[in-house]
Amino acid sequence: MGLDVIFKIAGVGIITAVINNILEKSDKKEIATLVTLAGLVIVLIMVVEMLSGLLGSLRGMFALY
């Protein structure tokens, strides 16, 4: 779960940045903003899933229900 998650987040960031630059150069700034927002939402969903897994393992470790 360590390094692969960092690479996934970095990959989403790089793809988002490239698409954002392409759209801004073709004068479609509104769509570029939406693409950036979509990339942010994707990364936030990934982080929330990781936090959910962490809290689940902590709950299991301390036998909290």
N, C-alpha and C positions, 0 to 999 in steps of 0.2 A: 504494500500500500504506500510505500514511501516515495520512491523516485518516479514511478510511473504517473502518479497523480500530478506531480509538478510538471512533467512533460505534457500531460493532457491540457493543463491550464495554460501553459506557455503556447501550445499549439493553437488553442482557441484564440489566444491573444494575438498571435502572429497572423492567423487567417483573418481575424477581424480587422487588424490594422491594414493589411494589404487591400481587402475589399473596401475599407473606408477610404484609403488613398485613391483607389481607382474611381470610386464614385464621386469624390470631391473634385477630382480633375476633370470629370465629365459634367460638372455643374449640377450634381444631384445631391446637394448637401442634406436635404431632409431625409432621403433614404439612407445616406451615410450615417446620420445620427441614429436612425432606427436600427441599422446593422450593429452599431456600437452598443446600443442598449440591449439588443438581443444577445450579443456576446457576453455582456455583463450578467444578464439573467442566467445564461447557461453556466457560467462559472459560479455564480451564487448557488445555483441548484446543486452543483457538484460539491461545494463546500458544505451545504446543509446536509447532504447525504453522508458526507464524511463525519460531520458532527453527530449525526444520528447514530452512526455505527459506533463512534467513540462512547457516547452516552449509554448505548445498549451494552457495550462490553463492561463499562464501569458498573452498571446496574447488576450485571451478572456476577461481576467480581465481588461486589459487596453484598450480594443477595438482597437487593432492594427491589421491591415489587411495587 
